[in-house]
Amino acid sequence: MSSEPALLAVRGLTTRFPGVVANDGIDFTLYSGEIHALLGENGAGKSTLMNVLYGLVRPAAGTITLRGQPFRPASPRTAIAAGVGMVHQHFTLVPTLTVTENVILGAEPVRAGLALDLRSAAEQVRRLSEEHGLEVAPDALVRDLPVGAQQRVEILKALYRRADLLILDEPTAVLAPPEVERLFAVMRRLAAEGRALVFITHKLREVLAVADRITVLRQGRVVATTTPAETDETSLAELMVGHQMQLHAIHHTAAIAGTVLRVRDLRVRDDAGALAVDGVDLEIRSGQIVGLAGVEGNGQTELIEALAGLRRPDSGVVELLLGDRAGHDPSEQKSDGPFSTPGETGPSFVDAKLRDLLRPGSDGGPSVLVHDVTGLGPRELGRLGVAHVPEDRHKHGLVLAHPLADNLVLSRHADPPFARGFRRVFEAIRGFARGLVDSFAIHTASVDVPTGTLSGGNQQKAVVARELSRPLRLLLVAQPTRGVDVGATELIHTRILAARDAGAAILLVSAELDEVLALADRVGVMYRGQIRELVPTDRADRTHLGLLMGGGRPP
């Protein structure tokens, strides 16, 4: 490719924000017909570089040429007019419009200079869809499409505007394995047609599978440009973080004890009133991780939210069994730090007004205290030792405008030692926060900065740190490493396994099949509101599970 003239050439690009150099003298070259992967930790400068190319950010220094001509887009409209398209990780589609209406939005064709020509637009969308292997019905409503088809609509939007340089930002984040392979086929086809693609991702296996070249950024600088033939997953990970690392979590079996969570015939509706969880039965034991893989929109969100007290079930029963192995009242136990049961650092398990029933233990063992917690709120569940890492950290996990220290004691700010009566003890809050910052390697100038100023990966580590530091019996984890770099992923995985080893029962929901297989002791697939199979991980087959995620019926 180097013998051909570059489609895009970036030289010495520097981008600054107050107190931060996001891009520091970056050189980057892109050729027609190539898939160029861009790797880097959160905060490495990937998004800033792409936002410069798409007209969302102005650089402080450096030059950009596109097709040999100077290029410095003042806005996305300017970039689109120059043939640059971007498919964002979070889709920008209007659910109530058709595929055609979404594709042409903002660039509508007209007939006789006045009337909107939807018929010719639909025909053009159909032709583009067939030409590029992006099969999707032009007249379908976007809200009725699976997530993989919605992504193809986003690509069609860019092609409709004649993009020959396409930026794909984390395009596989919400796709099942069969959909990932279909996307890669589309990417290869577009490259074969002469288009240039920039592929931003954290998934090293995918980079090696589809990219022609790979550029790695670290702390705003290019540290390497290589090819899949010249590298491997471990080398790429170490280039990203700047040191040797254990790329995959070392999974071992923990001592599994009594049942902690029991769910029977649970039914939960989504925001539109449709049944999202349809008769789920589930049991999780102390020292066990149950992992549910699945494409978004199959009821995982509603299941986790119902168990975390954020959504009321339609019917069914959720029970917490809180007797320990020795049969003691859990409220008598004292806290020894993270992953321990409530004691001196928080309210006891029996503070809430709950529906309790003492039942004989299994196999004639000691009695266990069973709480029917169906429909209880997050605060009451927290008092019972339930922690929740939500899939949307901005909506349910953090208050971005508040200081990091406040977010690290969120929901515990009125409890000792963080408060005495009605007075907050700021020194205790800051001291506790500084301990979590050190323990979880949260990169921040201070615990007093607004949480929204942290990178996405550090925001996620803050949520995980807070939830794992509270008295813990049951941990509900949804998409724990979405959009998080390999360094943060390694830390989060290690801490989840440590919580399990300390006796927590854990429900892990993830669209990342590899993540579920790496962490879980038992694994299943959630599809259309039901759990399809639940087997020990050592008996799980990746291909079989991938087909189940896509709705297939393996032979």
PyMOL commands that set and color helices and strands:
alter all, ss='L'
color gray80, all
select helices_A, chain A and resi 46-53+76-81+99-104+118-131+142-144+147-160+177-192+204-210+228-230+233-241+300-307+330-332+362-364+378-383+393-397+404-408+426-439+451-453+456-469+486-501+513-519+537-539+542-549
alter helices_A, ss='H'
color red, helices_A
select strands_A, chain A and resi 8-17+20-30+35-40+61-66+69-70+84-87+110-111+115-116+165-169+196-200+213-218+221-226+259-269+275-285+288-293+315-321+355-359+368-372+386-389+419-420+423-424+474-478+505-510+522-527+530-536
alter strands_A, ss='S'
color yellow, strands_A
deselect
rebuild
show_as cartoon
